Amino acid sequence: MIFVFIAALTGSLLFLIGPAAMACIAALKLLNWENPIHHEQSLPWAEYNFVTVDRKRLMIITHRTDVTLGFEARFQHEVLFNKYLNFLHTVLPSTAEFTEKAWKW
């Protein structure tokens, strides 16, 4: 707003070129920005002993004896959530415990 006031006061539209150019460059960078996909490698499936299922938040947390070791998967749709849960039943060892509760972390 101050730039428009100074441009009107001095009668020079050249004063507006700098902020307009910076805004255009910033807009182009934001429009072309892509979030990189990170793939992390974890332990073999046989290492995971416990699965916590949070149906309210659509989260499945797979961990070992220590709750802090493991990974969580978040889903946007319940269909994909159920497919992943069925997949875990086939991949994890038969001794794995599945618990349905609210995930507190």
C-alpha positions in Angstrom: 0.0 0.0 0.0 2.8 2.3 0.8 4.4 1.7 -2.6 1.2 2.8 -4.4 1.1 5.9 -2.3 4.7 6.8 -3.1 4.2 6.0 -6.8 1.1 8.3 -6.9 2.9 11.0 -4.9 6.0 11.0 -7.1 4.1 10.3 -10.3 6.5 7.5 -11.2 5.1 4.0 -12.0 8.7 2.7 -12.1 8.6 2.7 -8.3 6.0 -0.2 -8.5 8.1 -2.4 -10.9 10.4 -3.7 -8.1 7.7 -5.0 -5.7 5.7 -6.3 -8.7 8.7 -8.2 -10.1 9.5 -9.7 -6.7 5.8 -10.8 -6.3 5.8 -12.4 -9.7 9.0 -14.3 -9.1 7.8 -15.5 -5.7 4.5 -16.6 -7.3 6.3 -18.6 -10.0 8.5 -20.3 -7.5 5.5 -21.3 -5.4 3.5 -22.5 -8.4 6.4 -24.7 -9.6 7.2 -26.1 -6.2 6.8 -29.9 -5.7 7.0 -31.7 -2.5 9.6 -34.5 -2.9 8.5 -38.0 -2.0 10.7 -39.7 0.6 11.0 -43.4 0.7 12.4 -44.8 3.9 13.6 -48.3 4.4 12.7 -50.0 7.6 13.2 -53.4 9.3 11.9 -56.7 7.7 8.3 -57.4 8.3 9.1 -60.3 10.7 10.7 -57.8 13.2 7.4 -56.1 14.0 5.4 -57.6 16.9 2.7 -55.1 17.6 0.2 -53.1 15.6 -1.9 -50.3 17.0 -5.0 -49.4 15.0 -6.6 -46.0 15.4 -9.8 -46.0 13.4 -10.8 -42.5 14.5 -7.7 -40.9 13.0 -7.3 -43.6 10.2 -3.8 -44.4 11.5 -2.0 -47.8 11.7 1.1 -47.9 13.8 3.4 -50.9 13.5 6.1 -51.2 16.1 8.3 -53.7 17.9 8.5 -54.3 21.7 9.5 -50.7 22.1 6.6 -48.3 21.2 9.0 -45.7 20.0 10.5 -48.0 17.3 8.4 -48.5 14.3 6.4 -46.5 11.8 3.0 -45.0 11.3 0.8 -44.9 8.3 -1.9 -42.3 7.9 -4.7 -42.6 5.4 -7.3 -40.3 3.9 -9.8 -42.9 3.0 -11.2 -45.8 5.0 -11.0 -48.2 1.9 -7.2 -47.8 1.7 -7.0 -48.1 5.5 -8.8 -51.5 5.4 -6.7 -52.7 2.5 -3.5 -51.9 4.3 -4.7 -53.5 7.5 -5.6 -56.7 5.6 -2.1 -56.6 4.0 -0.5 -56.4 7.4 -2.4 -59.5 8.6 -0.8 -61.4 5.7 2.7 -60.1 6.0 3.3 -59.9 9.7 4.1 -63.0 11.8 1.1 -64.8 13.3 2.4 -63.8 16.8 1.8 -60.1 16.1 -0.7 -58.4 18.3 -3.3 -56.1 16.8 -4.7 -53.6 19.2 -7.4 -51.1 18.4 -7.1 -47.9 20.5 -6.6 -44.2 20.2 -2.9 -43.4 19.4 -1.8 -40.8 22.0 1.3 -39.6 20.2 
